[in-house]
Amino acid sequence: MDSKQWALVLGGSRGLGLATVKKLAESGYSVIVIHRDRRADMRDIQAVFDEIVSKGTQLLTFNADATKAEKRRDLIERLGQELPKDEKIGVLVHSIAKGNLKPMVSKTEASLDHEDFMITVNAMAVSLFDWTKALVKANLFAEDSRVISFTSEGNSKALPNYAAVSMAKASLEAITRSIAKEFAPLGIKANCIQAGVTRTSSFNRIPNSDNIAAAALKRNPGGRLTLPEDVANVVYLLCTEEAKWITGTVIKVDGGESLGP
């Protein structure tokens, strides 16, 4: 890894994204974090960022909605100004969790509509392409760069209240494959990580999440649920020189959870 490379993490203030920020910082990357959080949560989040900086990492953070086109343009312009001319982004990690968790039909609660699907798939899938293309256009990617995103077992399974996110995850994987193929001449490698059930704030918002976690734990031969650090470790592995021939694939990081009945 070039010591002058940066990692850009979209959604890097909690969960898989934050674990990835910490791992890449420990591995020598300078890190850019774009996150969207309420002012009430910023004291705790800033404390974590300060701890990362205290260990010697160069860290740039922006509290903004990375899924909005206007915000993305402004952020790309800021990055072009902030990064030294001889330093590029070697890793783009997409960890945006912005979607609607509603049933498709219900007599007692709000159900999904067309707009819910569009908001979810734009935030959790199409925005990966938007950011990849924008960074290419701005000439901010390094010659050998990695694009990594997070999918889930809901990519192919029908789960209650998960239809919009399931659609987004399937779309994310399709977009990743196409990025891997069409951006390859520019030195970009793109992969998805399919994490096992991981107790993050996003997972906890899924209806019936306690039962989902209990079932996953029961069938996991590793005897525990996946941790954010497990996923961050594989992000790091995909960023190494030895992993440069891995692209266009989905890698399961679940301790064997998806093997069982």
C-alpha positions as CSV (number, residue, x, y, z in Angstrom):
1,M,0.0,0.0,0.0
2,D,1.3,3.4,-1.0
3,S,1.8,5.4,2.2
4,K,0.3,8.5,0.5
5,Q,-3.0,6.8,-0.3
6,W,-6.3,7.6,1.3
7,A,-9.4,5.5,2.1
8,L,-12.8,7.1,1.6
9,V,-15.5,5.5,3.7
10,L,-19.1,6.4,3.0
11,G,-21.1,5.8,6.2
12,G,-18.1,5.5,8.4
13,S,-19.4,6.7,11.8
14,R,-20.8,3.5,13.1
15,G,-21.1,-0.3,12.5
16,L,-19.2,-1.9,9.7
17,G,-18.1,1.5,8.3
18,L,-16.5,2.6,11.6
19,A,-14.8,-0.7,12.1
20,T,-13.4,-0.3,8.6
21,V,-12.2,3.2,9.4
22,K,-10.3,2.0,12.4
23,K,-8.8,-1.0,10.7
24,L,-7.6,1.0,7.7
25,A,-6.3,3.7,9.9
26,E,-4.3,1.1,11.9
27,S,-3.0,-0.2,8.6
28,G,-1.5,3.1,7.6
29,Y,-4.1,4.7,5.4
30,S,-5.2,8.3,5.8
31,V,-9.0,8.2,6.0
32,I,-11.9,10.3,4.8
33,V,-15.2,9.7,6.5
34,I,-18.5,10.9,5.1
35,H,-21.4,10.3,7.5
36,R,-24.8,11.5,8.2
37,D,-25.6,11.9,11.9
38,R,-27.8,14.0,14.1
39,R,-26.2,16.8,16.2
40,A,-27.3,15.0,19.3
41,D,-25.1,12.0,18.4
42,M,-22.0,14.0,17.4
43,R,-20.3,14.2,20.8
44,D,-19.9,10.5,21.0
45,I,-19.0,10.2,17.3
46,Q,-16.4,13.0,17.5
47,A,-14.8,11.3,20.5
48,V,-14.2,8.2,18.4
49,F,-12.8,10.3,15.6
50,D,-10.5,12.1,18.1
51,E,-9.2,8.8,19.4
52,I,-8.3,7.7,15.8
53,V,-6.5,11.0,15.2
54,S,-4.6,10.6,18.5
55,K,-2.9,7.5,17.2
56,G,-1.4,9.4,14.3
57,T,-4.0,9.0,11.5
58,Q,-4.7,11.8,9.2
59,L,-8.5,12.0,9.2
60,L,-11.0,14.2,7.3
61,T,-14.6,14.0,8.3
62,F,-17.8,15.4,6.7
63,N,-21.2,15.2,8.2
64,A,-23.3,15.3,5.0
65,D,-25.8,13.1,3.1
66,A,-23.6,11.3,0.6
67,T,-26.6,10.1,-1.4
68,K,-27.6,13.6,-2.5
69,A,-26.2,14.7,-5.9
70,E,-25.6,18.3,-4.9
71,K,-23.8,17.3,-1.7
72,R,-21.7,14.7,-3.6
73,R,-20.5,17.4,-6.0
74,D,-19.6,19.7,-3.2
75,L,-17.8,17.0,-1.3
76,I,-15.8,15.9,-4.4
77,E,-14.8,19.5,-4.9
78,R,-13.7,19.8,-1.3
79,L,-11.7,16.6,-1.6
80,G,-9.9,17.9,-4.7
81,Q,-8.9,21.0,-2.6
82,E,-8.0,19.1,0.6
83,L,-5.9,16.3,-0.8
84,P,-2.3,17.1,-1.7
85,K,-1.6,16.8,-5.5
86,D,0.5,13.7,-5.1
87,E,-2.0,11.8,-2.9
88,K,-4.9,9.8,-4.2
89,I,-7.8,7.7,-3.0
90,G,-6.8,4.0,-3.1
91,V,-9.9,2.6,-1.4
92,L,-13.6,3.5,-1.6
93,V,-15.8,1.7,1.0
94,H,-19.6,2.0,0.6
95,S,-21.4,1.4,4.0
96,I,-24.5,3.5,3.6
97,A,-27.5,2.2,5.4
98,K,-30.5,4.3,4.4
99,G,-33.6,2.4,3.5
100,N,-37.2,1.6,4.3
101,L,-38.0,-1.3,6.5
102,K,-41.7,-1.8,6.0
103,P,-44.0,-4.6,4.9
104,M,-45.1,-4.8,1.3
105,V,-48.7,-4.9,2.4
106,S,-50.4,-4.4,5.8
107,K,-53.8,-3.5,7.3
108,T,-52.4,-2.1,10.5
109,E,-49.2,-0.2,9.6
110,A,-47.6,1.8,6.8
111,S,-46.5,-0.3,3.9
112,L,-44.0,0.1,1.1
113,D,-44.7,2.3,-1.9
114,H,-42.9,3.1,-5.1
115,E,-41.0,6.0,-3.6
116,D,-39.7,3.8,-0.7
117,F,-38.1,1.4,-3.1
118,M,-36.5,4.2,-5.1
119,I,-35.1,6.0,-2.1
120,T,-33.7,2.7,-0.8
121,V,-32.1,1.5,-4.0
122,N,-30.6,4.9,-4.8
123,A,-29.0,5.2,-1.3
124,M,-27.8,1.6,-0.9
125,A,-26.9,0.7,-4.4
126,V,-26.9,3.4,-7.2
127,S,-24.9,5.8,-5.0
128,L,-21.9,3.3,-5.2
129,F,-21.8,3.9,-9.0
130,D,-22.4,7.7,-8.5
131,W,-19.4,8.0,-6.2
132,T,-17.2,5.7,-8.2
133,K,-17.8,7.7,-11.4
134,A,-17.5,11.1,-9.7
135,L,-14.1,10.2,-8.3
136,V,-12.9,8.9,-11.6
137,K,-14.1,12.1,-13.3
138,A,-12.3,14.2,-10.7
139,N,-9.1,12.2,-11.1
140,L,-9.0,11.3,-7.4
141,F,-8.5,7.5,-7.7
142,A,-5.1,6.0,-7.4
143,E,-3.8,3.8,-10.3
144,D,-4.6,0.6,-8.4
145,S,-7.7,1.2,-6.4
146,R,-10.3,-0.9,-4.6
147,V,-14.1,-0.4,-4.4
148,I,-15.8,-2.4,-1.6
149,S,-19.4,-2.5,-0.5
150,F,-21.5,-4.5,2.0
151,T,-24.3,-6.8,1.1
152,S,-26.3,-9.3,3.1
153,E,-28.1,-12.7,2.9
154,G,-31.2,-10.7,2.1
155,N,-29.8,-10.4,-1.4
156,S,-31.5,-13.6,-2.3
157,K,-33.9,-14.4,0.6
158,A,-37.3,-13.0,1.2
159,L,-37.5,-11.6,4.7
160,P,-40.4,-9.8,6.3
161,N,-40.1,-5.9,6.0
162,Y,-36.9,-6.3,4.0
163,A,-38.2,-6.1,0.4
164,A,-36.8,-2.7,-0.4
165,V,-33.4,-3.4,1.2
166,S,-33.3,-6.8,-0.5
167,M,-33.9,-5.1,-3.8
168,A,-31.1,-2.7,-3.1
169,K,-28.6,-5.4,-2.1
170,A,-29.3,-7.4,-5.3
171,S,-28.8,-4.2,-7.3
172,L,-25.6,-3.3,-5.3
173,E,-24.1,-6.7,-6.3
174,A,-25.1,-6.2,-10.0
175,I,-23.6,-2.7,-10.0
176,T,-20.4,-4.0,-8.4
177,R,-20.0,-6.6,-11.0
178,S,-20.4,-4.1,-13.8
179,I,-18.0,-1.6,-12.1
180,A,-15.4,-4.5,-11.9
181,K,-15.7,-5.1,-15.6
182,E,-16.2,-1.6,-17.1
183,F,-13.8,0.3,-14.8
184,A,-11.0,-2.4,-14.9
185,P,-9.0,-0.5,-17.6
186,L,-8.7,2.3,-15.0
187,G,-7.2,0.0,-12.4
188,I,-10.3,-0.3,-10.3
189,K,-11.2,-3.6,-8.6
190,A,-14.7,-3.9,-7.1
191,N,-16.1,-6.5,-4.7
192,C,-19.0,-6.9,-2.2
193,I,-18.6,-8.4,1.2
194,Q,-21.6,-10.4,2.5
195,A,-21.4,-10.2,6.2
196,G,-23.2,-12.6,8.5
197,V,-25.7,-11.3,11.0
198,T,-23.9,-8.5,12.8
199,R,-25.3,-6.6,15.8
200,T,-25.1,-3.0,14.4
201,S,-27.5,-0.1,14.9
202,S,-28.8,-0.7,11.4
203,F,-29.5,-4.4,12.0
204,N,-31.2,-3.6,15.3
205,R,-33.7,-1.4,13.4
206,I,-34.9,-4.5,11.4
207,P,-38.3,-5.7,12.8
208,N,-37.9,-9.0,14.7
209,S,-34.1,-8.5,14.7
210,D,-33.7,-10.4,18.1
211,N,-35.2,-13.5,16.6
212,I,-33.2,-13.2,13.4
213,A,-30.0,-13.0,15.5
214,A,-30.9,-16.0,17.6
215,A,-31.6,-18.1,14.6
216,A,-28.3,-17.1,13.0
217,L,-26.4,-17.9,16.2
218,K,-28.0,-21.3,16.3
219,R,-26.9,-22.3,12.8
220,N,-23.4,-20.7,12.9
221,P,-20.8,-23.4,13.2
222,G,-18.4,-20.7,14.6
223,G,-20.6,-20.4,17.7
224,R,-21.0,-16.7,17.6
225,L,-22.4,-13.9,15.4
226,T,-20.2,-11.9,13.0
227,L,-18.5,-8.8,14.5
228,P,-17.9,-5.6,12.6
229,E,-14.2,-6.2,13.1
230,D,-14.5,-9.5,11.2
231,V,-15.8,-7.6,8.2
232,A,-13.2,-4.8,8.5
233,N,-10.4,-7.4,8.5
234,V,-11.6,-8.7,5.1
235,V,-11.9,-5.1,3.8
236,Y,-8.2,-4.7,4.7
237,L,-7.3,-8.0,3.0
238,L,-9.0,-6.9,-0.2
239,C,-6.9,-3.8,-0.1
240,T,-3.6,-5.6,-0.1
241,E,-1.3,-6.1,-3.1
242,E,-1.9,-9.9,-2.8
243,A,-5.7,-9.4,-3.4
244,K,-5.3,-7.3,-6.6
245,W,-6.6,-10.2,-8.8
246,I,-9.9,-10.5,-6.9
247,T,-12.7,-8.4,-8.5
248,G,-16.3,-8.6,-9.4
249,T,-17.3,-11.1,-6.7
250,V,-19.2,-11.5,-3.4
251,I,-17.2,-12.7,-0.5
252,K,-19.0,-14.2,2.5
253,V,-17.7,-13.2,5.9
254,D,-20.0,-15.1,8.3
255,G,-18.1,-17.9,10.0
256,G,-20.1,-20.4,8.0
257,E,-23.5,-19.0,9.0
258,S,-24.8,-19.3,5.5
259,L,-23.9,-23.0,5.3
260,G,-26.4,-24.4,7.7
261,P,-30.1,-25.2,7.4
